C-alpha cells in the first residue's frame, strides 16, 4: 500500500510538471469564451480557464523516494521506530505581491515552502517531520558591469520556520523533550554572477532576539549566521553547493545537489547533506544523508 501511494504521488507530480505550472484541466477544456460580450467577465473567465494565478516555483520542488542516512533517526514519540531510510517531498511556491514602490525596480513576494520527511519504509509510514516555511521578501536588482563577479541583486526577507508540533516539555511521556521547534528570522542575500556561476552570500539572524527561541534556545549555534551557495550550469547539468555555519561554534552543514532534465520540466535530482539542522526536530544532531529522485523546478 505504501508503495502504491508513492507511485500515485510521483505520477501526479510528473504529470503536473510535464504540462508546466498551467496544466490543462480537462473539466475546463471545452468551455468557450468567444461569444461572451462582457469584456471584464470574459477576461476574468479566461484567466480562470488558463489558471493564471501568478504562482511560480520558489525553492526546488522535488520528490525523493529514497534517501539513506548514516544512522537511524531518533524516535521522540512513544511507539515510533524510525529507520535510516526515508522519502522526502518539498513543495515551494511564490507570489509577486507588488513592485517598484520606491522607484528602484524592486519586487515584493510572498512565498511558502513545505518540506516533509516521510518514513515510508517503516510499518505505519508516518511523517517523521514536516517543516512549514512562509516568507515575505523584496528583491532589489543591481546593474554591475565593472567587477569580475557582477552583483545582480540584493534580497531581504522575513521568515518563519516551524514543525507545527505541540509543546511537550511538561508532558512526562516525552521525558522533558519538547516536540515543538520553531524560529523567526531575517536574512539578506547578495547575488553575484560570473558567466554560468552564480554565488549567493547570505547573513541570517533571529529577528526577535533570544526571547524568540524558547523552543530551541541554542539553535543559532547549529543553524549559523552565514551561508554561501554556489549554483553552476554546464550544458544541461546544474550543480549546487551550499555551506552554512556558525564561525564561533564551528557547527553548520554542507549540502550538494545535482539535476539533469529527463522530460520537459522533470529533472533527475540527487542531494547529499552533511551536518546539523537537516530537520528542526533533530537540529542539534549531526547527520549525513544521500537522497535521489526527481525535481520539478530548479
Secondary structure by P-SEA (a helix, b strand, c coil): caaaaaaaaaaaaaaaaaacccccccccccccccccccaaaaaaaaaaaacccccccccbbbbbcccccccccccccccccccccbbbbbbbbbbbcccccccccbbbbcbbbbbbbbccccccccccbbbbbbbcbbbbbbbcccccccccbbbbbccccccccccccccccccccccbbbbbbcbbbbbbbcccbbbbbbbbbccccccccccccccccccccbbbbbbbbcccbbbbbbbbbcccccccbbbbbbbbbccccccbbbbbbbccccccccccbbbbbbbbbbbccc
